[in-house]
């Protein structure tokens, strides 16, 4: 019988580089390392890549404007943004640089500041001074192309923005990319070039000998490795401590977002829109209203300190908070068009900056920790920085001649012309069978995901790869069919199909009628 | 190359559920002999095959049938016509000029250019986030219709310990169904202070099985990271906000949602059909023709009916209307609006293009009321009225106006009837 662990190869006895964590950071690093050596192993405790913080990320490729000047994350953000087009090239991933509109409103300055000032002065500050401050701030950080918009120009561009808007700054380098699709594409391309990925493989210990990493112990065995990269996200402190390379603490911070029906919100905003609020508390860059890579509108995220690294719930208060925040910015927002709400855990350190360095206590151990937003935007620059560190530790410096940067992306029915569709259906009739009608996903795409380079074993894995169930009905119609295809392709009974791995069963058992039939059959044998 | 047949039928019916079946059959009887019916599922009948309980057909057939029986009568009749049925076929797009783009495995991409179209796509269930239920996102949160399909068609139990949110008819019916299959139904919780389903279903599905039905209650949190481990429920105040100190935890492995149905109008919208914000379905006239000439709509795509019999009736009107449009052509006159009056939430049809024929109205009340009279006004003149002992929002009410009634009202007022209204008033007055 096919199982979750039995059907993957055993862990190798040793590897040149072990990367712990297959989120956006780990996958970016893996794909960078594999350009120089194929002796790379990626480990993740979850059932899929990008299965924790990355999958709940808001998809923003920030310009870097929001980061404190001089921090590592600010530098890597600006650099990462610049590298992005090249970074995604060949991966079959779309980067949409639709820009960010920063809106200045009467709320931009806190009332504690404005209540002492004459109205005219406040108006002047908001209309003239604040935009210039933003521009100057951007210039200092090396962000190209920013420009000031008047109130009128804001409305021409984004007619739904509040009439309270006073001025704006447009940041054209800001973009959106699907974080989990990107992580998956990076991982797939790494695998295609020789890297090995082991999922459901949890690191339980790291052995250190003579001040250097010796091996990584997991629930599935031990791998000897001279170089270990810690990209374990919310668990990066725990993993670092295992290697005696800790000294920092991750304090989990939850971010919740709401997602809306594409059909209703497709033209609602054209770029991402955020309200600028100075001295406003909270560690999120304020979030925004943004059209996702797929065209759904997304509102969020929140920033809530939580003691629980597994707390991916969303509370009534968080939903209200998001609505309240955005009703001011977008007063006519169609609240009823909501289709989904989700949250993820950011992994900041107390210093709120990235920690990317080779440990000075444990040789061969590299921390890539404290990666919170703008981690997605900074990913190319993080990978670039890490490969530099790794090469200092012994990873080859000359690029492999046989490295293939092109990841063959599976065909997506919705993205094809009618002629392309016809020729695909002719070869494989399953391309003519729509499983998910909200997102127009065919049976063939589901089958391809199940047998893909990182095989989809459960419904959420199929969903992330194909968008089955991500639409307005949220799987009401396609959920069953998807489960059926998983059962068929994996040769398992329906009762073994899961939503996202062990414990998340979908069907309890068969109905009485079916059970009775089964009993009778057995009795007859 | 797959042989790509471009079809140019007289009529294309989108959807092969009760609405599509009724419309195709009526159009066929009215003289159309080139009809294509497009169904995305593997069989005709829509939702009916999974509705194995009875209660269907009391108005149309004057007998009580199960869902599959009701559907089969139409499927059998359709099989005796020359309606072309395309199963496993998904309509991808409907253009304002009525051109349909569809796809299936056998033919690939299909283009259909009919003279008229009937929209019969039915409705879908509202999902968890549309009613803002906080908590985790584990397996085990399922809509009532999906649960019904799992059990009745596929023979699979979506869970063993069930909480149902929403007292719509499907929720009530599933409370009984789960119980009959040996599952434990912990209760049906309804946020409103009145049930969402028909009175007969409350009695036959909840009370008869000792399943508690709690009004003014909602689920405030879903627990469990992998699979549902329980829900928090709470009493709600008059503004439907949960009252914090009434929260309590209920152990369960499944949350079944019966929190409303939404007409499926994505295709309609792309075709430029105007929708009614109240019904979420197309605005239609007395022949069930939408605001786009030659595009008709019927059944639950127009508004969610409580009885399949009404779905059938509107589909027959649409089918005949489409046949008339194709065979005789039709110019619509200045529309006369049909307005919802006192204690009426909405009325279908929303307008009338031709006062020279009898009209059936379907409407719902806004709030429950006792001892009332429902009546149609032509201008300010009341037409026929009907007394009701009790009216509930879930129940669809009907009224009609004949040509003679309207002509008489016009005479009495000394001018053309320029508006119609349906209202529900106190019987005492």
Interface residues (C-beta under 8 A of the other chain):
Chain A: X258 X259 X263 X310 X312 X313 X314 X315 X316 X318 X319 X336 X338 X339 X340 X341 X342 X418 X421 X422 X425 X426 X429 X430 X431 X432 X433 X434 X437 X440 X472 X473 X474 X475 X476 X477 X479 X480 X494 X495 X498 X499 X500 X501 X502 X503 X504 X505 X506 X507 X508 X509 X510 X511 X512 X513 X514
Chain B: X1 X2 X4 X40 X88 X90 X92 X101 X103 X104 X105 X106 X107 X108 X109 X124 X125 X127 X128 X129 X130 X132 X134 X135 X136 X137 X138 X139 X142 X143 X145 X146 X149 X150 X151 X154 X155 X156 X157 X158 X159 X160 X181 X182 X220 X221 X225 X226 X227 X242 X253 X266 X269
